[in-house]
Amino acid sequence: MNKLLLTAYGFSTDKIKRAALGLLNIEHSSKTCIISTSRPEEKEKHPQMQQIRNDLLEFRLDQVDFLDVEFESAKKLYGYDLIFLNGGYPFYLLHFLKKVVLTTF
């Protein structure tokens, strides 16, 4: 079953962290991907992105990667158990994600 957690605040509160942990199956190896266009000039180097990565690692996830869907193939997302879509430019990100869906089916 696919699960979706929508939050405008990342993992900034204990309630959000508990909700996220409740959705995760951390009994097995988990590959996680963060997609971000927040502050396009910084992307994964932005302090907020690094904080999200650290929060995910604190959830005992095995691997946390970044993917720049503007310049890398979004098809790489199929190998991940969890995808974290960060805000900033969600419609811009969805534009690139839709291209994968439309070319796959």
N, C-alpha and C positions, 0 to 999 in steps of 0.2 A: 504494500500500500504506500502511495506517495503521501507525504505530509507537507504542510505549508505553515510557516509561522511568519506573520507580518508584524513588523514593529518599526516605528519611526525613531527608536532610540537605541538600536543595536542591542547590546547586552548590558546596558547601563544600570539596570535595577535587578535586585534579587528575584523579583517576581518573573521578569523576562527570562532570567537565567534558568529558573526552575521549569518554566514552560518549555524552553529549548531542550533542556536535559530530558524532560518527559517525552519528547518526540524522538530523541536519538536512541538508537540501539548500540550502545557502546560495548556490548559483549563480544563483538567481532571487530576486526580491523576496519577502520573507516578512513576513506580518502575524502577530503573536503576541499572545495574550491571557492575562493572569494573572487567575485567579479566586481570591479570598481571603476567608475569614471569620476569619482569625487576628486575635485582638484586635478584635472587632467594632466597638468604639468608634473604632478608628483605621483599620482596613481598609487601603487602598492607601497611607496616610500612615505606616504602621508601618515602622520602619527595616529590618526583614527584607524587606518587600515592595519597598522601594526598592533594596535590595541585589540582589534577584533581578532586578529590572528592569535594573539596571546590568550584571549578569552577562550577561543576554540581549542587551543592546546591544553588549557586548564580543564576542559571537559574530557580530557584523556583521549582525544582523537589522535590517530597515529600520524596523519599527514595533512598539512594545510598548505595549499598552493594558491597562487594568484593566476588569473587568466585575464588577459586584455582582449576582449572579444572584438575590439575595433581592429586589432592587428594580428590576432591569432585565431585559428579556426575554433569556432564554438562547438564543433563536433567533439572536441576533447572533453567536453562536459559529460559525455556518456560514460566515462570511466569513474565518475565520482558518486559517492553515496550521499553527499550533502553539498548543496550549492548555496552559497550566501551571496545574494544580490544586494549590494550596497546602494544606497540612494545617491542623490546628486543629479543624475540624469537618467532616470529609469526608462523613459520612452526612447532615449538614444540607445540604451542597452538592449531594449526589447527589439529595436530595429534589426540589430545584428543577430539576435537569437531567433527571430522569425525567419530570417534567411536560411538558417539551418533546418528548421522545421519544414519549410516549403520545399527545400531541395532533397529532404530525406524521404518524404512521403509522396 
